[in-house]
Amino acid sequence: MSLRFLAMTAAIAATAFAGSAFAQSQPYEQVRPAAEGWTVDLGAGVLYRNDSNGDTGSKTTVAPWISANYRDIVYLTPIDGLGWNVVKTDDFRAGVQVRPRFSADDIEGLALDRPGFGADLAAYAFKRLPGNVVVGGRISRDISDVSEGTEYYASVGHQRVTPVGLLNASVYVRGGDAKLADAYYGVSASEATANGIAPIRRAAACKAPAPVWSCSFRSATNGARAAC
């Protein structure tokens, strides 16, 4: 079993830990020899993100990190949850995940019933194209009775080794059905009355394409890594 200690710093968005998470679900070119058995990563860092669940502010969180995977077939990470690459080739991966869905932040000045922590069951497929470009997406559905909604996600990403470390850049679009949109962006009639605002019922939601960058640096002396 391989054990690595990670120091995570200056993370941007939830996908900032991509150096570890993408290695399991997306078939980028290998940058290190594939593990023969279990690999465990331990670390901690600072996560900065804009809230995409309806708030207008940003949030900085100190986040522990622990992940494990068995030969990039079965894996566990805080972002992707528990996953299984049902189909795994050099340039294609498809599988299933039980993904965590983190609770929505409160909106300052409003007393709304915000969704709590939940879990989604997801199916995904990603294909590597020439130039180490990976395209694909996933469909996930709430299995914890938080929203009973369905989410759709598609992305295009590129990863390469630079003089300072591993750089990953991606663009994604995300949308959901009426149940998901109403749970995270809707305002019920009773909440509207209590807060003095108009009720909001969402038929569906779509998040416009958003760029995400992440990078991973590795120490040549002790194997420790940092991600940003």
C-alpha positions in Angstrom: 0.0 0.0 0.0 1.3 3.5 -0.9 0.8 6.3 1.7 1.3 9.9 0.7 1.0 13.1 2.7 -0.5 16.1 1.0 -0.3 19.8 1.8 -3.2 21.6 0.2 -3.0 25.3 -0.2 -5.0 28.1 -2.0 -7.7 25.9 -3.4 -10.2 27.4 -5.8 -13.7 25.8 -5.9 -14.5 22.3 -4.9 -12.6 20.8 -7.8 -9.3 22.3 -6.6 -8.4 18.8 -5.3 -8.4 17.7 -8.9 -4.9 16.3 -8.8 -6.2 13.5 -6.6 -9.9 13.3 -7.7 -9.5 13.3 -11.5 -7.0 10.5 -11.3 -9.8 8.1 -10.5 -12.7 9.1 -12.7 -11.1 10.8 -15.7 -8.6 9.1 -18.0 -5.8 11.7 -18.3 -2.4 10.5 -19.3 -0.5 8.9 -16.4 2.0 11.2 -14.8 3.3 8.6 -12.4 3.4 4.7 -12.5 0.1 3.1 -11.7 -0.2 1.8 -8.2 -0.2 -2.0 -7.9 -2.5 -2.0 -4.8 -4.1 0.5 -2.5 -3.0 4.1 -2.4 -3.9 6.5 0.5 -3.5 10.3 0.5 -3.7 12.3 3.7 -3.5 16.0 4.0 -5.3 19.3 4.8 -5.6 22.7 3.3 -7.6 25.9 2.7 -10.6 25.9 0.3 -11.9 29.1 -1.2 -15.1 29.0 -3.2 -18.1 31.1 -4.4 -21.4 29.5 -3.2 -23.3 28.0 -6.1 -26.3 27.0 -4.0 -28.1 30.4 -4.0 -26.0 32.7 -1.8 -24.1 35.7 -3.3 -21.0 35.5 -1.1 -17.9 33.5 -0.9 -16.5 31.1 1.8 -13.1 30.1 3.0 -12.9 26.7 4.8 -10.0 24.7 6.4 -10.6 21.3 4.8 -9.0 18.0 5.8 -8.3 15.6 3.0 -8.2 11.8 2.9 -8.6 9.7 -0.2 -7.9 6.1 -1.1 -8.1 4.0 -4.2 -7.3 0.5 -5.4 -5.5 0.6 -8.8 -7.8 3.4 -9.9 -10.7 1.0 -10.0 -12.4 1.5 -6.6 -11.8 4.9 -4.9 -13.0 7.1 -2.1 -12.5 10.9 -2.0 -14.3 13.7 -0.1 -15.4 15.3 -3.4 -16.3 12.3 -5.6 -17.4 10.0 -2.7 -17.3 6.3 -3.2 -16.7 5.3 -6.8 -16.2 2.3 -9.1 -14.7 2.5 -12.6 -16.9 -0.3 -14.1 -15.1 0.2 -17.5 -11.4 1.3 -17.3 -9.1 1.5 -20.3 -6.2 3.7 -21.0 -8.4 6.5 -22.6 -11.9 5.7 -21.4 -13.6 5.4 -18.0 -17.2 4.8 -17.1 -18.6 4.0 -13.7 -20.8 4.8 -10.8 -20.5 6.9 -7.6 -22.2 7.6 -4.4 -21.4 11.3 -4.2 -21.8 13.6 -1.2 -23.9 16.7 -1.7 -22.9 19.3 0.9 -25.5 21.4 2.7 -26.4 24.8 1.3 -25.2 27.9 3.1 -27.6 30.2 4.7 -28.4 33.4 2.8 -27.6 36.5 4.8 -30.7 38.4 5.9 -33.1 35.7 5.0 -34.6 32.8 7.1 -35.0 30.0 4.6 -35.2 26.3 5.0 -32.0 25.4 3.2 -31.1 21.8 2.1 -28.9 19.8 4.4 -26.2 17.3 3.7 -27.2 14.6 1.3 -26.0 12.0 -1.1 -26.4 11.4 -4.9 -26.1 8.2 -6.9 -24.3 9.1 -10.1 -23.2 7.4 -13.4 -20.4 8.9 -15.4 -18.3 8.4 -18.6 -15.2 10.3 -19.7 -13.1 9.9 -22.9 -9.6 11.1 -23.6 -9.0 12.8 -26.9 -5.7 13.7 -28.6 -3.7 16.3 -26.8 -4.7 14.9 -23.4 -8.1 16.6 -23.6 -10.9 14.7 -21.6 -14.6 15.2 -22.4 -17.5 13.6 -20.7 -20.1 14.0 -18.0 -22.3 12.4 -15.4 -26.0 12.2 -14.3 -26.7 12.1 -10.6 -29.9 11.7 -8.5 -30.5 12.5 -4.9 -30.9 9.3 -2.8 -31.2 10.9 0.6 -34.6 12.6 0.3 -33.1 16.1 0.4 -34.3 17.2 -3.0 -35.2 14.0 -4.9 -33.8 15.9 -7.9 -31.6 15.0 -10.8 -28.4 16.9 -11.9 -26.6 16.8 -15.2 -23.0 17.7 -15.6 -20.7 17.9 -18.7 -17.1 19.1 -18.9 -14.1 19.5 -21.2 -10.7 19.4 -19.5 -7.0 19.5 -20.3 -4.1 18.4 -18.1 -0.3 18.8 -18.6 2.9 18.9 -16.8 4.5 22.4 -16.5 7.9 23.5 -15.2 6.2 24.2 -11.8 3.9 21.3 -11.5 0.8 19.6 -12.9 -1.8 22.0 -14.3 -5.5 21.1 -15.0 -7.9 23.4 -16.7 -11.5 22.6 -17.4 -14.8 24.2 -18.4 -18.1 22.7 -17.3 -21.8 23.2 -17.5 -24.3 21.9 -14.9 -28.1 21.8 -14.8 -30.9 20.2 -12.9 -34.5 19.3 -13.0 -37.4 21.2 -11.3 -37.1 19.3 -8.0 -33.4 20.1 -7.6 -33.8 23.7 -8.7 -36.7 24.3 -6.4 -34.9 22.8 -3.4 -31.8 25.0 -3.8 -33.1 28.1 -5.5 -36.8 28.2 -4.7 -38.7 30.1 -2.0 -42.0 28.6 -0.7 -45.1 30.7 -0.1 -44.6 30.4 3.7 -40.9 31.4 3.5 -41.9 34.3 1.2 -44.4 35.6 3.8 -42.0 35.2 6.7 -39.3 37.1 4.8 -41.3 39.7 3.0 -40.3 38.5 -0.4 -42.0 37.0 -3.4 -42.3 33.2 -3.7 -40.0 31.6 -6.3 -40.8 28.3 -8.0 -38.1 27.0 -10.3 -39.0 24.8 -13.3 -35.3 23.9 -13.9 -31.8 25.3 -13.4 -28.7 25.6 -15.5 -25.3 26.9 -14.4 -23.5 28.6 -17.3 -20.2 27.2 -18.4 -17.6 28.0 -15.8 -13.8 27.7 -16.0 -11.9 25.8 -13.3 -8.1 25.7 -12.9 -6.1 23.5 -10.5 -2.5 22.7 -10.2 -0.5 20.1 -8.2 3.1 20.4 -7.1 5.2 17.5 -6.1 8.4 17.5 -4.0 11.2 15.6 -5.6 12.8 14.8 -2.2 10.0 13.3 -0.1 7.0 12.8 -2.4 4.8 15.4 -0.6 2.5 17.3 -2.8 0.6 20.6 -2.7 -2.5 21.5 -4.8 -3.9 24.9 -5.7 
